[in-house]
Amino acid sequence: MTVDLQSEPLYRKIKKHILDRIDSGEWVASMRVPSENELVKEFSVSRMTTNRALRELTDEGYLIRIAGVGTFVAELKAKSNPLEIHNIADEIRARHHKYSAEVLACEPVKANEKIATFMNVEVGHTLTHSMIVHMEQGIPIQLEDRLVNEDIVPGYGQQDFSENTPYEYLIKMAPLQKVEHVVKAIIPTPSIKSLLDMSEEEACLLIERRTWTKGRVASTAKLYHPGSRYELSGLFKPE
C-alpha cells in the first residue's frame, strides 16, 4: 500500500486513514486497530506522530486505548449540550459520521385539551405532527416526536425531512425567542425501544423542548435517546 504523506500534517493523514475505515464500517466497534509500531511501518513516520494521531482520536471518542492490551474502536456514543439547540445532522457530520433519517409521520392532528394547553392554542386547533428517527452510521440515536403550529411556521408539513432536518426549517422560518428544556430518564415504551433498537433493560434519555417565536409557542418536541448511545454534557461559567 502506498500512502501519500505530502500535502498535510502526517498525524492528520493517519487520523483520516483510521476515520475512513471506521466510517466505511470496515473497522467496527470493539475491533482492535493497528498498533503504533504497525502504523509507523505502514506510514513510514515517527512513533511520536502515530502516538499523536491515536491520542487525539481517543480524546475525540473514536478510539479506546487499554494499557498493555491495545487500541480499539469505541462504541458509538453521541454527545450534546443540554442547554443548547443544534442541528443533529451537523453534530453527526462534525464527528465525521454519516447522518440519515427515517420519517415515520408528518401529518395534521387536532389539539386535544392537554396539547392545546401546552401549545397555547384552542382545543381542536390543527397542528402538524412529525416523528423522525435520526441515525448516525445507520444506528438510531434520536427519536424526534414534534408538534408544530403552522400559523407560526407555515409549510412545515410539506417539507421532506429525509433530506433536511426540522431544525433547519424551524430556525429559518421561526427564529428562537425563548426555549424551555426538561431532561428526564425514563423507561421507554416497547414501540420506542423498537424504533431506537434498544435492549430490553436499557434506559432512555428524554429531552422535552418547547420553543417560542414572537411571543407564541411555535413547536414542542420530545427527543428520545438510547442511554447507552447518547450523553449530555455542558460547560458554563458562573457570573
N, C-alpha and C positions, 0 to 999 in steps of 0.2 A: 504494500500500500504506500503510495506517495502522498505526503502531506505538504501542502503549501503553507509556509510559515513567513511569507514575505510582507503582507500588507497590514497586519495589525499585531498588537502585543501577543506574544506567544501564549501566555496564560489564557487569554481570551479565545484563542484558537482551540485550546484544549477544552475549555468550558463549552464552546459551541459544539465541538465534537461529541461531548457527553450528552448535552441537552438534545441534540438532534436524535440521538439514539433513544433517549427517554421519550421524546415527543412522538417518535415513529412507532413506539411500542416494542421496539427490538429489545430494550432493556426495561424490564417490568419491576414493580415494587418488590423489595427484598432480594433482588438479584445482585450478586457481587460484581463490582466494576473493576477494571484493571487497576493494579497497584501503582504506586508512584514509580517503582522501578520499571514496570511494564510500559508505562506512559513515557518515561524517559527514553526508553529504547525506540518506541514507536514514533515519537515526535523529534528525537534527537535534540532534546533540550536538557536543561539542568534540573536537578531534583527540586531546587527552590522554586522553579517555575511550575512544575506539576503540583507541588505542595500548595502553592497559592491558588491554583485552579480548583483543586479539591476542597481546600479550606473555604473558599468563597461559596462554592456550590453547597457545602454543608451549612454555612451560615444562612444561605438563602432558602434552605429547606428542601433541596433536591436530593441530597445525599445524607447518609448516616455513617459516621466513622466509629468503629469499635476497636479500641486499642488491642493490638495483638491478634486481631481476627481479620479485619479488612474494612473496605468501604462498600456500602450497599445503597441501592436506590431506595429513597424514602417513600413511605406510604403517602399518597396524595392527601393533603390537609390544607384546605383553603383558609385564608385568614382575612379578616376585615375589621375595620374600626367601627364599634357600635354606635358612635356619636356622629358619624359622617355618612353621607349618601354618595355612593359611587355607582358607576355603570359596571355591573358584574362582568360583562363581556370584556371591558377594559382591564379589570382586575386579573382575569384569567389570562389574557394575552400578555399582560405585563410579566407573568410568570413563564412566558414562552410556551404556553399550553394552548391547545385548540379549544375554542368556545363553540358550542352548538346548543340548540334549544328545540324542545318539542312543545308545540302549542296544543293544549288539551281542550281549551274553551276560550271563546271570545264572543260573547253574546249579550243581548239586553236582558235585564232582570228588573222586576218590580221591588222596590224597597219595602220590606216589612217594618213593623214598628221599631224593632231593635236597630236595624240598619238605618232607618230614617233618622233616628235619634243620633246615631254615631256619625252619620254623614251630614246631619243638619239639613235634611230635606223633608218634604211631605211624604207621608205614607202613600205608597203606590207610585212614587216618582220613578221614572225609568233611569236606571244606571247601566253601565257596561261592566260585565263580569269577565275577567280574563284569568286563566290558570295556565301557567307555563312551568315546565321543568327545565332548569338551566343546567348544562353539563360541561364538565371540564375533562378533556381527554375521553369523552364519551361516557363519563361517570357522573351520575346525578349529584349535584352539591346543593341545589336550592329548588324548592317548590314555591313559586310565587302565586299567591291567591289574592287577586286585586279587584277592588271596585272603584270605578271612575265615574265622576259626574261630567257628562259630555256637555252640559251647559257651560262648564268652565274649560273643558278640554275637548273641543269639537273634533270629530273624526277619529277618535281613539279606536272605536270598534272596527274601523275599516283598515287598520294597519296590519301589515304582515310581520308578526313578531317572531317568525322564524328567521327573519333577515336582520331586524333591528329590535333592540330591547325596549320595553315600556319606558325605562328611564330616559332613553334618548328622545322619545317623542314627548314625554311629560315635561322634561326640562326645557324643551323648545317651546311648547305651547302654554305651559303653566309654570313660569319661574317661581321658585320656592320663596314663600314669605315666612312660613313657620313650619316646624316639624316636631312631631311627638313620637318618641320611641318607648316601647316597653319590651324588655327582654325576659323570656321565660324558658325554663327547662321543663319539657312536657313528655308524657308518654303518648306517642302519636297513634292515630287510628290505623287499623290494618291497611286501609287504602293508601294513606300517606307513606307508611312503611314500604309498601309495594312500589309506589311511584319513585321513591328515593333509594330503592334497592337496599333497605336497611335490614339488619339482623333482628331476630325476634326480641332480644334483650336490650337492643340499643336505644339510648335516649335521644331526644330530638331537641334542638335549639330553635326556639321560635322568637322572631322579631316582629312585633306588631307596630306598624308605622302609619301615621296619619299626617297628611300634608295640606297646607293651606295656601291659597293664592288669592290675592286681593280680598282678604278677609273671609273667604269661603273655603270649605273643605273640598279640595279637588280630587283627592284619592285616599283610599285606605288600602293597606296591604298586610297580609300575613305571609311572612317569609320563613319557611321551614327548612332546617338544615340537619343532615345526619351528624350526630355528636362526634362520631369517630373521624369525620372528614372535614370538619369546619370548626374554626375557633374565632373568638372575638378578642381583639386586643386594642388598646389605645394608650396614648400618652398625652398628658396635659400638664400645664404649669399653673400653679395657684397664682392668683392676682397678688 
